[in-house]
Amino acid sequence: MNESMRQEIALFRYGLIAPLVNGQVDPKTYLKEVAERIHQVPHHGEKRIAAKTILDWCTQYKKGGLNDGRTVAIPGGCHLKKRITF
């Protein structure tokens, strides 16, 4: 996977977690709605994304970016300031 592909995937992930990171939504409601949708994931096609996966991405972002060895970190921006628990 090249750098451009990694960046596209990282931006997709950030797009899903941004409302949580920025405190724009109720976490439980948002995660339920997002998990029910089918998403067009860059270079992977249509996928459902579990609420736990989105929470994992938030945790990764809080620790310094969306870098799991396959995607690149999102530089700058806000950081998750509170832990989301259920």
PDB file with one MODEL, atoms N, CA, C and O in Angstrom:
MODEL        1
ATOM      1  N   MET A   1       0.850  -1.167   0.000  1.00  0.00           N
ATOM      2  CA  MET A   1       0.000   0.000   0.000  1.00  0.00           C
ATOM      3  C   MET A   1       0.900   1.235   0.000  1.00  0.00           C
ATOM      4  O   MET A   1       1.828   1.340   0.802  1.00  0.00           O
ATOM      5  N   ASN A   2       0.614   2.166  -0.907  1.00  0.00           N
ATOM      6  CA  ASN A   2       1.467   3.357  -0.990  1.00  0.00           C
ATOM      7  C   ASN A   2       0.981   4.457  -0.037  1.00  0.00           C
ATOM      8  O   ASN A   2      -0.079   4.339   0.578  1.00  0.00           O
ATOM      9  N   GLU A   3       1.757   5.499   0.069  1.00  0.00           N
ATOM     10  CA  GLU A   3       1.473   6.604   1.000  1.00  0.00           C
ATOM     11  C   GLU A   3       0.121   7.256   0.718  1.00  0.00           C
ATOM     12  O   GLU A   3      -0.607   7.589   1.652  1.00  0.00           O
ATOM     13  N   SER A   4      -0.215   7.439  -0.527  1.00  0.00           N
ATOM     14  CA  SER A   4      -1.486   8.059  -0.900  1.00  0.00           C
ATOM     15  C   SER A   4      -2.671   7.222  -0.419  1.00  0.00           C
ATOM     16  O   SER A   4      -3.652   7.765   0.089  1.00  0.00           O
ATOM     17  N   MET A   5      -2.581   5.924  -0.575  1.00  0.00           N
ATOM     18  CA  MET A   5      -3.648   5.026  -0.128  1.00  0.00           C
ATOM     19  C   MET A   5      -3.778   5.058   1.392  1.00  0.00           C
ATOM     20  O   MET A   5      -4.887   5.096   1.926  1.00  0.00           O
ATOM     21  N   ARG A   6      -2.647   5.044   2.079  1.00  0.00           N
ATOM     22  CA  ARG A   6      -2.676   5.113   3.549  1.00  0.00           C
ATOM     23  C   ARG A   6      -3.313   6.409   4.017  1.00  0.00           C
ATOM     24  O   ARG A   6      -4.078   6.414   4.982  1.00  0.00           O
ATOM     25  N   GLN A   7      -3.001   7.512   3.339  1.00  0.00           N
ATOM     26  CA  GLN A   7      -3.564   8.812   3.699  1.00  0.00           C
ATOM     27  C   GLN A   7      -5.084   8.817   3.485  1.00  0.00           C
ATOM     28  O   GLN A   7      -5.826   9.330   4.322  1.00  0.00           O
ATOM     29  N   GLU A   8      -5.538   8.255   2.383  1.00  0.00           N
ATOM     30  CA  GLU A   8      -6.979   8.204   2.109  1.00  0.00           C
ATOM     31  C   GLU A   8      -7.718   7.414   3.179  1.00  0.00           C
ATOM     32  O   GLU A   8      -8.793   7.822   3.618  1.00  0.00           O
ATOM     33  N   ILE A   9      -7.157   6.297   3.600  1.00  0.00           N
ATOM     34  CA  ILE A   9      -7.788   5.480   4.635  1.00  0.00           C
ATOM     35  C   ILE A   9      -7.788   6.216   5.976  1.00  0.00           C
ATOM     36  O   ILE A   9      -8.790   6.205   6.690  1.00  0.00           O
ATOM     37  N   ALA A  10      -6.674   6.850   6.316  1.00  0.00           N
ATOM     38  CA  ALA A  10      -6.597   7.607   7.568  1.00  0.00           C
ATOM     39  C   ALA A  10      -7.604   8.755   7.577  1.00  0.00           C
ATOM     40  O   ALA A  10      -8.237   9.014   8.600  1.00  0.00           O
ATOM     41  N   LEU A  11      -7.754   9.433   6.463  1.00  0.00           N
ATOM     42  CA  LEU A  11      -8.733  10.533   6.388  1.00  0.00           C
ATOM     43  C   LEU A  11     -10.157  10.014   6.492  1.00  0.00           C
ATOM     44  O   LEU A  11     -11.007  10.663   7.102  1.00  0.00           O
ATOM     45  N   PHE A  12     -10.428   8.862   5.910  1.00  0.00           N
ATOM     46  CA  PHE A  12     -11.746   8.241   6.047  1.00  0.00           C
ATOM     47  C   PHE A  12     -12.034   7.951   7.520  1.00  0.00           C
ATOM     48  O   PHE A  12     -13.108   8.269   8.032  1.00  0.00           O
ATOM     49  N   ARG A  13     -11.057   7.343   8.190  1.00  0.00           N
ATOM     50  CA  ARG A  13     -11.229   7.021   9.610  1.00  0.00           C
ATOM     51  C   ARG A  13     -11.454   8.292  10.428  1.00  0.00           C
ATOM     52  O   ARG A  13     -12.341   8.344  11.279  1.00  0.00           O
ATOM     53  N   TYR A  14     -10.653   9.298  10.164  1.00  0.00           N
ATOM     54  CA  TYR A  14     -10.819  10.550  10.902  1.00  0.00           C
ATOM     55  C   TYR A  14     -12.204  11.142  10.656  1.00  0.00           C
ATOM     56  O   TYR A  14     -12.821  11.688  11.571  1.00  0.00           O
ATOM     57  N   GLY A  15     -12.687  11.035   9.427  1.00  0.00           N
ATOM     58  CA  GLY A  15     -14.022  11.536   9.119  1.00  0.00           C
ATOM     59  C   GLY A  15     -15.091  10.887   9.974  1.00  0.00           C
ATOM     60  O   GLY A  15     -16.080  11.531  10.324  1.00  0.00           O
ATOM     61  N   LEU A  16     -14.909   9.628  10.314  1.00  0.00           N
ATOM     62  CA  LEU A  16     -15.882   8.951  11.168  1.00  0.00           C
ATOM     63  C   LEU A  16     -15.734   9.320  12.636  1.00  0.00           C
ATOM     64  O   LEU A  16     -16.733   9.412  13.350  1.00  0.00           O
ATOM     65  N   ILE A  17     -14.509   9.532  13.099  1.00  0.00           N
ATOM     66  CA  ILE A  17     -14.326   9.823  14.527  1.00  0.00           C
ATOM     67  C   ILE A  17     -14.396  11.315  14.853  1.00  0.00           C
ATOM     68  O   ILE A  17     -14.558  11.674  16.020  1.00  0.00           O
ATOM     69  N   ALA A  18     -14.281  12.181  13.864  1.00  0.00           N
ATOM     70  CA  ALA A  18     -14.235  13.630  14.122  1.00  0.00           C
ATOM     71  C   ALA A  18     -15.406  14.136  14.964  1.00  0.00           C
ATOM     72  O   ALA A  18     -15.180  14.903  15.900  1.00  0.00           O
ATOM     73  N   PRO A  19     -16.653  13.737  14.670  1.00  0.00           N
ATOM     74  CA  PRO A  19     -17.753  14.227  15.508  1.00  0.00           C
ATOM     75  C   PRO A  19     -17.601  13.808  16.975  1.00  0.00           C
ATOM     76  O   PRO A  19     -18.006  14.548  17.871  1.00  0.00           O
ATOM     77  N   LEU A  20     -17.024  12.638  17.223  1.00  0.00           N
ATOM     78  CA  LEU A  20     -16.768  12.208  18.605  1.00  0.00           C
ATOM     79  C   LEU A  20     -15.629  13.001  19.222  1.00  0.00           C
ATOM     80  O   LEU A  20     -15.731  13.477  20.353  1.00  0.00           O
ATOM     81  N   VAL A  21     -14.554  13.140  18.476  1.00  0.00           N
ATOM     82  CA  VAL A  21     -13.367  13.845  18.945  1.00  0.00           C
ATOM     83  C   VAL A  21     -13.699  15.291  19.294  1.00  0.00           C
ATOM     84  O   VAL A  21     -13.201  15.833  20.281  1.00  0.00           O
ATOM     85  N   ASN A  22     -14.538  15.905  18.480  1.00  0.00           N
ATOM     86  CA  ASN A  22     -14.870  17.316  18.672  1.00  0.00           C
ATOM     87  C   ASN A  22     -16.067  17.543  19.581  1.00  0.00           C
ATOM     88  O   ASN A  22     -16.473  18.685  19.792  1.00  0.00           O
ATOM     89  N   GLY A  23     -16.635  16.476  20.121  1.00  0.00           N
ATOM     90  CA  GLY A  23     -17.761  16.603  21.045  1.00  0.00           C
ATOM     91  C   GLY A  23     -19.032  17.126  20.398  1.00  0.00           C
ATOM     92  O   GLY A  23     -19.844  17.769  21.064  1.00  0.00           O
ATOM     93  N   GLN A  24     -19.217  16.861  19.116  1.00  0.00           N
ATOM     94  CA  GLN A  24     -20.363  17.383  18.377  1.00  0.00           C
ATOM     95  C   GLN A  24     -21.600  16.502  18.469  1.00  0.00           C
ATOM     96  O   GLN A  24     -22.688  16.922  18.074  1.00  0.00           O
ATOM     97  N   VAL A  25     -21.450  15.287  18.985  1.00  0.00           N
ATOM     98  CA  VAL A  25     -22.549  14.326  18.983  1.00  0.00           C
ATOM     99  C   VAL A  25     -22.631  13.597  20.310  1.00  0.00           C
ATOM    100  O   VAL A  25     -21.670  13.567  21.079  1.00  0.00           O
ATOM    101  N   ASP A  26     -23.782  13.014  20.567  1.00  0.00           N
ATOM    102  CA  ASP A  26     -23.929  12.093  21.692  1.00  0.00           C
ATOM    103  C   ASP A  26     -23.250  10.781  21.279  1.00  0.00           C
ATOM    104  O   ASP A  26     -23.650  10.179  20.282  1.00  0.00           O
ATOM    105  N   PRO A  27     -22.240  10.328  22.014  1.00  0.00           N
ATOM    106  CA  PRO A  27     -21.474   9.154  21.595  1.00  0.00           C
ATOM    107  C   PRO A  27     -22.316   7.900  21.346  1.00  0.00           C
ATOM    108  O   PRO A  27     -22.135   7.239  20.323  1.00  0.00           O
ATOM    109  N   LYS A  28     -23.221   7.562  22.249  1.00  0.00           N
ATOM    110  CA  LYS A  28     -24.006   6.339  22.088  1.00  0.00           C
ATOM    111  C   LYS A  28     -24.862   6.390  20.832  1.00  0.00           C
ATOM    112  O   LYS A  28     -24.904   5.430  20.063  1.00  0.00           O
ATOM    113  N   THR A  29     -25.542   7.511  20.627  1.00  0.00           N
ATOM    114  CA  THR A  29     -26.410   7.666  19.463  1.00  0.00           C
ATOM    115  C   THR A  29     -25.595   7.628  18.182  1.00  0.00           C
ATOM    116  O   THR A  29     -25.956   6.935  17.230  1.00  0.00           O
ATOM    117  N   TYR A  30     -24.506   8.365  18.158  1.00  0.00           N
ATOM    118  CA  TYR A  30     -23.669   8.436  16.958  1.00  0.00           C
ATOM    119  C   TYR A  30     -23.090   7.069  16.593  1.00  0.00           C
ATOM    120  O   TYR A  30     -23.145   6.658  15.434  1.00  0.00           O
ATOM    121  N   LEU A  31     -22.541   6.374  17.573  1.00  0.00           N
ATOM    122  CA  LEU A  31     -21.940   5.070  17.294  1.00  0.00           C
ATOM    123  C   LEU A  31     -22.963   4.071  16.786  1.00  0.00           C
ATOM    124  O   LEU A  31     -22.664   3.266  15.905  1.00  0.00           O
ATOM    125  N   LYS A  32     -24.163   4.118  17.333  1.00  0.00           N
ATOM    126  CA  LYS A  32     -25.229   3.225  16.870  1.00  0.00           C
ATOM    127  C   LYS A  32     -25.571   3.525  15.414  1.00  0.00           C
ATOM    128  O   LYS A  32     -25.694   2.610  14.600  1.00  0.00           O
ATOM    129  N   GLU A  33     -25.723   4.804  15.090  1.00  0.00           N
ATOM    130  CA  GLU A  33     -26.069   5.200  13.722  1.00  0.00           C
ATOM    131  C   GLU A  33     -24.965   4.834  12.730  1.00  0.00           C
ATOM    132  O   GLU A  33     -25.244   4.307  11.653  1.00  0.00           O
ATOM    133  N   VAL A  34     -23.735   5.110  13.087  1.00  0.00           N
ATOM    134  CA  VAL A  34     -22.615   4.841  12.183  1.00  0.00           C
ATOM    135  C   VAL A  34     -22.437   3.333  11.978  1.00  0.00           C
ATOM    136  O   VAL A  34     -22.148   2.895  10.864  1.00  0.00           O
ATOM    137  N   ALA A  35     -22.603   2.543  13.027  1.00  0.00           N
ATOM    138  CA  ALA A  35     -22.428   1.093  12.925  1.00  0.00           C
ATOM    139  C   ALA A  35     -23.515   0.450  12.058  1.00  0.00           C
ATOM    140  O   ALA A  35     -23.297  -0.620  11.489  1.00  0.00           O
ATOM    141  N   GLU A  36     -24.666   1.084  11.955  1.00  0.00           N
ATOM    142  CA  GLU A  36     -25.756   0.534  11.153  1.00  0.00           C
ATOM    143  C   GLU A  36     -25.589   0.810   9.660  1.00  0.00           C
ATOM    144  O   GLU A  36     -26.222   0.145   8.840  1.00  0.00           O
ATOM    145  N   ARG A  37     -24.763   1.762   9.302  1.00  0.00           N
ATOM    146  CA  ARG A  37     -24.578   2.147   7.896  1.00  0.00           C
ATOM    147  C   ARG A  37     -23.560   1.269   7.187  1.00  0.00           C
ATOM    148  O   ARG A  37     -22.712   0.629   7.809  1.00  0.00           O
ATOM    149  N   ILE A  38     -23.673   1.259   5.870  1.00  0.00           N
ATOM    150  CA  ILE A  38     -22.641   0.654   5.030  1.00  0.00           C
ATOM    151  C   ILE A  38     -21.806   1.812   4.495  1.00  0.00           C
ATOM    152  O   ILE A  38     -22.345   2.771   3.943  1.00  0.00           O
ATOM    153  N   HIS A  39     -20.501   1.721   4.660  1.00  0.00           N
ATOM    154  CA  HIS A  39     -19.586   2.788   4.277  1.00  0.00           C
ATOM    155  C   HIS A  39     -18.769   2.382   3.060  1.00  0.00           C
ATOM    156  O   HIS A  39     -18.442   1.209   2.881  1.00  0.00           O
ATOM    157  N   GLN A  40     -18.447   3.354   2.236  1.00  0.00           N
ATOM    158  CA  GLN A  40     -17.554   3.134   1.101  1.00  0.00           C
ATOM    159  C   GLN A  40     -16.135   3.427   1.586  1.00  0.00           C
ATOM    160  O   GLN A  40     -15.706   4.581   1.613  1.00  0.00           O
ATOM    161  N   VAL A  41     -15.425   2.392   1.961  1.00  0.00           N
ATOM    162  CA  VAL A  41     -14.085   2.526   2.516  1.00  0.00           C
ATOM    163  C   VAL A  41     -13.071   2.585   1.370  1.00  0.00           C
ATOM    164  O   VAL A  41     -13.071   1.720   0.494  1.00  0.00           O
ATOM    165  N   PRO A  42     -12.210   3.603   1.377  1.00  0.00           N
ATOM    166  CA  PRO A  42     -11.213   3.707   0.301  1.00  0.00           C
ATOM    167  C   PRO A  42     -10.389   2.423   0.156  1.00  0.00           C
ATOM    168  O   PRO A  42      -9.826   1.915   1.126  1.00  0.00           O
ATOM    169  N   HIS A  43     -10.333   1.922  -1.056  1.00  0.00           N
ATOM    170  CA  HIS A  43      -9.525   0.758  -1.430  1.00  0.00           C
ATOM    171  C   HIS A  43      -9.997  -0.555  -0.811  1.00  0.00           C
ATOM    172  O   HIS A  43      -9.317  -1.574  -0.933  1.00  0.00           O
ATOM    173  N   HIS A  44     -11.159  -0.542  -0.145  1.00  0.00           N
ATOM    174  CA  HIS A  44     -11.705  -1.760   0.466  1.00  0.00           C
ATOM    175  C   HIS A  44     -13.166  -1.999   0.101  1.00  0.00           C
ATOM    176  O   HIS A  44     -13.710  -3.066   0.388  1.00  0.00           O
ATOM    177  N   GLY A  45     -13.800  -1.021  -0.525  1.00  0.00           N
ATOM    178  CA  GLY A  45     -15.190  -1.190  -0.931  1.00  0.00           C
ATOM    179  C   GLY A  45     -16.188  -0.952   0.189  1.00  0.00           C
ATOM    180  O   GLY A  45     -15.891  -0.276   1.174  1.00  0.00           O
ATOM    181  N   GLU A  46     -17.370  -1.515   0.023  1.00  0.00           N
ATOM    182  CA  GLU A  46     -18.451  -1.308   0.989  1.00  0.00           C
ATOM    183  C   GLU A  46     -18.239  -2.189   2.215  1.00  0.00           C
ATOM    184  O   GLU A  46     -18.009  -3.394   2.109  1.00  0.00           O
ATOM    185  N   LYS A  47     -18.321  -1.554   3.375  1.00  0.00           N
ATOM    186  CA  LYS A  47     -18.101  -2.263   4.642  1.00  0.00           C
ATOM    187  C   LYS A  47     -18.988  -1.660   5.727  1.00  0.00           C
ATOM    188  O   LYS A  47     -19.302  -0.470   5.708  1.00  0.00           O
ATOM    189  N   ARG A  48     -19.379  -2.499   6.660  1.00  0.00           N
ATOM    190  CA  ARG A  48     -19.967  -2.023   7.919  1.00  0.00           C
ATOM    191  C   ARG A  48     -18.802  -1.882   8.901  1.00  0.00           C
ATOM    192  O   ARG A  48     -17.842  -2.652   8.868  1.00  0.00           O
ATOM    193  N   ILE A  49     -18.911  -0.898   9.759  1.00  0.00           N
ATOM    194  CA  ILE A  49     -17.842  -0.664  10.727  1.00  0.00           C
ATOM    195  C   ILE A  49     -18.450  -0.707  12.123  1.00  0.00           C
ATOM    196  O   ILE A  49     -19.340   0.079  12.446  1.00  0.00           O
ATOM    197  N   ALA A  50     -17.975  -1.611  12.930  1.00  0.00           N
ATOM    198  CA  ALA A  50     -18.504  -1.814  14.274  1.00  0.00           C
ATOM    199  C   ALA A  50     -18.198  -0.622  15.176  1.00  0.00           C
ATOM    200  O   ALA A  50     -17.192   0.067  15.012  1.00  0.00           O
ATOM    201  N   ALA A  51     -19.094  -0.404  16.126  1.00  0.00           N
ATOM    202  CA  ALA A  51     -18.896   0.679  17.096  1.00  0.00           C
ATOM    203  C   ALA A  51     -17.571   0.500  17.832  1.00  0.00           C
ATOM    204  O   ALA A  51     -16.872   1.480  18.090  1.00  0.00           O
ATOM    205  N   LYS A  52     -17.219  -0.737  18.173  1.00  0.00           N
ATOM    206  CA  LYS A  52     -15.961  -0.988  18.869  1.00  0.00           C
ATOM    207  C   LYS A  52     -14.763  -0.563  18.017  1.00  0.00           C
ATOM    208  O   LYS A  52     -13.782  -0.039  18.544  1.00  0.00           O
ATOM    209  N   THR A  53     -14.840  -0.785  16.717  1.00  0.00           N
ATOM    210  CA  THR A  53     -13.762  -0.373  15.820  1.00  0.00           C
ATOM    211  C   THR A  53     -13.601   1.140  15.844  1.00  0.00           C
ATOM    212  O   THR A  53     -12.481   1.648  15.893  1.00  0.00           O
ATOM    213  N   ILE A  54     -14.708   1.852  15.811  1.00  0.00           N
ATOM    214  CA  ILE A  54     -14.661   3.316  15.849  1.00  0.00           C
ATOM    215  C   ILE A  54     -14.067   3.786  17.178  1.00  0.00           C
ATOM    216  O   ILE A  54     -13.268   4.721  17.208  1.00  0.00           O
ATOM    217  N   LEU A  55     -14.457   3.139  18.267  1.00  0.00           N
ATOM    218  CA  LEU A  55     -13.867   3.487  19.569  1.00  0.00           C
ATOM    219  C   LEU A  55     -12.372   3.179  19.593  1.00  0.00           C
ATOM    220  O   LEU A  55     -11.595   3.932  20.180  1.00  0.00           O
ATOM    221  N   ASP A  56     -11.968   2.083  18.963  1.00  0.00           N
ATOM    222  CA  ASP A  56     -10.537   1.765  18.867  1.00  0.00           C
ATOM    223  C   ASP A  56      -9.791   2.858  18.099  1.00  0.00           C
ATOM    224  O   ASP A  56      -8.685   3.245  18.479  1.00  0.00           O
ATOM    225  N   TRP A  57     -10.403   3.354  17.014  1.00  0.00           N
ATOM    226  CA  TRP A  57      -9.789   4.432  16.241  1.00  0.00           C
ATOM    227  C   TRP A  57      -9.674   5.693  17.084  1.00  0.00           C
ATOM    228  O   TRP A  57      -8.685   6.419  16.983  1.00  0.00           O
ATOM    229  N   CYS A  58     -10.683   5.960  17.919  1.00  0.00           N
ATOM    230  CA  CYS A  58     -10.610   7.129  18.816  1.00  0.00           C
ATOM    231  C   CYS A  58      -9.443   6.974  19.791  1.00  0.00           C
ATOM    232  O   CYS A  58      -8.713   7.929  20.058  1.00  0.00           O
ATOM    233  N   THR A  59      -9.281   5.778  20.310  1.00  0.00           N
ATOM    234  CA  THR A  59      -8.174   5.513  21.228  1.00  0.00           C
ATOM    235  C   THR A  59      -6.836   5.710  20.527  1.00  0.00           C
ATOM    236  O   THR A  59      -5.931   6.332  21.083  1.00  0.00           O
ATOM    237  N   GLN A  60      -6.705   5.183  19.310  1.00  0.00           N
ATOM    238  CA  GLN A  60      -5.481   5.374  18.537  1.00  0.00           C
ATOM    239  C   GLN A  60      -5.223   6.862  18.310  1.00  0.00           C
ATOM    240  O   GLN A  60      -4.094   7.332  18.450  1.00  0.00           O
ATOM    241  N   TYR A  61      -6.270   7.594  17.963  1.00  0.00           N
ATOM    242  CA  TYR A  61      -6.128   9.028  17.703  1.00  0.00           C
ATOM    243  C   TYR A  61      -5.657   9.746  18.961  1.00  0.00           C
ATOM    244  O   TYR A  61      -4.788  10.617  18.905  1.00  0.00           O
ATOM    245  N   LYS A  62      -6.237   9.371  20.093  1.00  0.00           N
ATOM    246  CA  LYS A  62      -5.860   9.979  21.370  1.00  0.00           C
ATOM    247  C   LYS A  62      -4.381   9.736  21.682  1.00  0.00           C
ATOM    248  O   LYS A  62      -3.723  10.574  22.298  1.00  0.00           O
ATOM    249  N   LYS A  63      -3.874   8.597  21.257  1.00  0.00           N
ATOM    250  CA  LYS A  63      -2.476   8.247  21.522  1.00  0.00           C
ATOM    251  C   LYS A  63      -1.508   8.841  20.504  1.00  0.00           C
ATOM    252  O   LYS A  63      -0.302   8.612  20.594  1.00  0.00           O
ATOM    253  N   GLY A  64      -2.021   9.601  19.536  1.00  0.00           N
ATOM    254  CA  GLY A  64      -1.097  10.269  18.629  1.00  0.00           C
ATOM    255  C   GLY A  64      -1.421  10.167  17.162  1.00  0.00           C
ATOM    256  O   GLY A  64      -0.627  10.609  16.331  1.00  0.00           O
ATOM    257  N   GLY A  65      -2.534   9.611  16.817  1.00  0.00           N
ATOM    258  CA  GLY A  65      -2.905   9.554  15.406  1.00  0.00           C
ATOM    259  C   GLY A  65      -3.467   8.204  15.026  1.00  0.00           C
ATOM    260  O   GLY A  65      -3.481   7.268  15.826  1.00  0.00           O
ATOM    261  N   LEU A  66      -3.923   8.119  13.811  1.00  0.00           N
ATOM    262  CA  LEU A  66      -4.495   6.870  13.314  1.00  0.00           C
ATOM    263  C   LEU A  66      -3.417   6.082  12.594  1.00  0.00           C
ATOM    264  O   LEU A  66      -3.466   5.898  11.377  1.00  0.00           O
ATOM    265  N   ASN A  67      -2.451   5.623  13.359  1.00  0.00           N
ATOM    266  CA  ASN A  67      -1.332   4.909  12.774  1.00  0.00           C
ATOM    267  C   ASN A  67      -1.272   3.521  13.382  1.00  0.00           C
ATOM    268  O   ASN A  67      -0.816   3.347  14.513  1.00  0.00           O
ATOM    269  N   ASP A  68      -1.732   2.541  12.632  1.00  0.00           N
ATOM    270  CA  ASP A  68      -1.700   1.165  13.128  1.00  0.00           C
ATOM    271  C   ASP A  68      -0.690   0.320  12.363  1.00  0.00           C
ATOM    272  O   ASP A  68      -0.761  -0.909  12.369  1.00  0.00           O
ATOM    273  N   GLY A  69       0.254   0.992  11.702  1.00  0.00           N
ATOM    274  CA  GLY A  69       1.231   0.282  10.906  1.00  0.00           C
ATOM    275  C   GLY A  69       0.786   0.120   9.460  1.00  0.00           C
ATOM    276  O   GLY A  69       1.593  -0.200   8.587  1.00  0.00           O
ATOM    277  N   ARG A  70      -0.499   0.342   9.209  1.00  0.00           N
ATOM    278  CA  ARG A  70      -1.014   0.243   7.849  1.00  0.00           C
ATOM    279  C   ARG A  70      -1.540   1.584   7.360  1.00  0.00           C
ATOM    280  O   ARG A  70      -1.656   1.802   6.154  1.00  0.00           O
ATOM    281  N   THR A  71      -1.860   2.487   8.286  1.00  0.00           N
ATOM    282  CA  THR A  71      -2.348   3.812   7.916  1.00  0.00           C
ATOM    283  C   THR A  71      -1.449   4.868   8.525  1.00  0.00           C
ATOM    284  O   THR A  71      -0.663   4.572   9.425  1.00  0.00           O
ATOM    285  N   VAL A  72      -1.555   6.080   8.049  1.00  0.00           N
ATOM    286  CA  VAL A  72      -0.715   7.160   8.574  1.00  0.00           C
ATOM    287  C   VAL A  72      -1.468   7.971   9.604  1.00  0.00           C
ATOM    288  O   VAL A  72      -2.699   7.970   9.635  1.00  0.00           O
ATOM    289  N   ALA A  73      -0.732   8.654  10.438  1.00  0.00           N
ATOM    290  CA  ALA A  73      -1.339   9.518  11.443  1.00  0.00           C
ATOM    291  C   ALA A  73      -1.939  10.754  10.795  1.00  0.00           C
ATOM    292  O   ALA A  73      -1.471  11.206   9.751  1.00  0.00           O
ATOM    293  N   ILE A  74      -2.970  11.294  11.415  1.00  0.00           N
ATOM    294  CA  ILE A  74      -3.544  12.561  10.992  1.00  0.00           C
ATOM    295  C   ILE A  74      -2.796  13.643  11.766  1.00  0.00           C
ATOM    296  O   ILE A  74      -2.919  13.713  12.989  1.00  0.00           O
ATOM    297  N   PRO A  75      -2.032  14.477  11.091  1.00  0.00           N
ATOM    298  CA  PRO A  75      -1.257  15.491  11.807  1.00  0.00           C
ATOM    299  C   PRO A  75      -2.138  16.622  12.322  1.00  0.00           C
ATOM    300  O   PRO A  75      -3.151  16.963  11.711  1.00  0.00           O
ATOM    301  N   GLY A  76      -1.741  17.199  13.450  1.00  0.00           N
ATOM    302  CA  GLY A  76      -2.439  18.369  13.985  1.00  0.00           C
ATOM    303  C   GLY A  76      -3.850  18.054  14.425  1.00  0.00           C
ATOM    304  O   GLY A  76      -4.208  16.895  14.633  1.00  0.00           O
ATOM    305  N   GLY A  77      -4.644  19.093  14.562  1.00  0.00           N
ATOM    306  CA  GLY A  77      -6.049  18.912  14.915  1.00  0.00           C
ATOM    307  C   GLY A  77      -6.259  18.704  16.394  1.00  0.00           C
ATOM    308  O   GLY A  77      -5.325  18.773  17.191  1.00  0.00           O
ATOM    309  N   CYS A  78      -7.492  18.450  16.742  1.00  0.00           N
ATOM    310  CA  CYS A  78      -7.891  18.248  18.137  1.00  0.00           C
ATOM    311  C   CYS A  78      -7.531  16.841  18.583  1.00  0.00           C
ATOM    312  O   CYS A  78      -7.273  15.955  17.768  1.00  0.00           O
ATOM    313  N   HIS A  79      -7.520  16.662  19.866  1.00  0.00           N
ATOM    314  CA  HIS A  79      -7.311  15.322  20.423  1.00  0.00           C
ATOM    315  C   HIS A  79      -8.496  14.977  21.306  1.00  0.00           C
ATOM    316  O   HIS A  79      -9.135  15.857  21.883  1.00  0.00           O
ATOM    317  N   LEU A  80      -8.775  13.707  21.402  1.00  0.00           N
ATOM    318  CA  LEU A  80      -9.866  13.242  22.237  1.00  0.00           C
ATOM    319  C   LEU A  80      -9.555  13.598  23.674  1.00  0.00           C
ATOM    320  O   LEU A  80      -8.544  13.158  24.222  1.00  0.00           O
ATOM    321  N   LYS A  81     -10.417  14.391  24.288  1.00  0.00           N
ATOM    322  CA  LYS A  81     -10.135  14.894  25.627  1.00  0.00           C
ATOM    323  C   LYS A  81     -10.797  14.066  26.724  1.00  0.00           C
ATOM    324  O   LYS A  81     -10.357  14.093  27.873  1.00  0.00           O
ATOM    325  N   LYS A  82     -11.853  13.330  26.376  1.00  0.00           N
ATOM    326  CA  LYS A  82     -12.501  12.520  27.392  1.00  0.00           C
ATOM    327  C   LYS A  82     -12.690  11.113  26.867  1.00  0.00           C
ATOM    328  O   LYS A  82     -12.835  10.887  25.666  1.00  0.00           O
ATOM    329  N   ARG A  83     -12.687  10.196  27.777  1.00  0.00           N
ATOM    330  CA  ARG A  83     -12.829   8.802  27.403  1.00  0.00           C
ATOM    331  C   ARG A  83     -14.314   8.510  27.153  1.00  0.00           C
ATOM    332  O   ARG A  83     -15.179   8.963  27.903  1.00  0.00           O
ATOM    333  N   ILE A  84     -14.590   7.760  26.108  1.00  0.00           N
ATOM    334  CA  ILE A  84     -15.963   7.380  25.791  1.00  0.00           C
ATOM    335  C   ILE A  84     -16.167   5.988  26.344  1.00  0.00           C
ATOM    336  O   ILE A  84     -15.467   5.055  25.949  1.00  0.00           O
ATOM    337  N   THR A  85     -17.117   5.833  27.254  1.00  0.00           N
ATOM    338  CA  THR A  85     -17.384   4.532  27.857  1.00  0.00           C
ATOM    339  C   THR A  85     -18.854   4.186  27.718  1.00  0.00           C
ATOM    340  O   THR A  85     -19.706   5.066  27.593  1.00  0.00           O
ATOM    341  N   PHE A  86     -19.135   2.906  27.741  1.00  0.00           N
ATOM    342  CA  PHE A  86     -20.515   2.415  27.642  1.00  0.00           C
ATOM    343  C   PHE A  86     -20.784   1.433  28.735  1.00  0.00           C
ATOM    344  O   PHE A  86     -21.891   0.902  28.828  1.00  0.00           O
TER     345      PHE A  86
ENDMDL
END
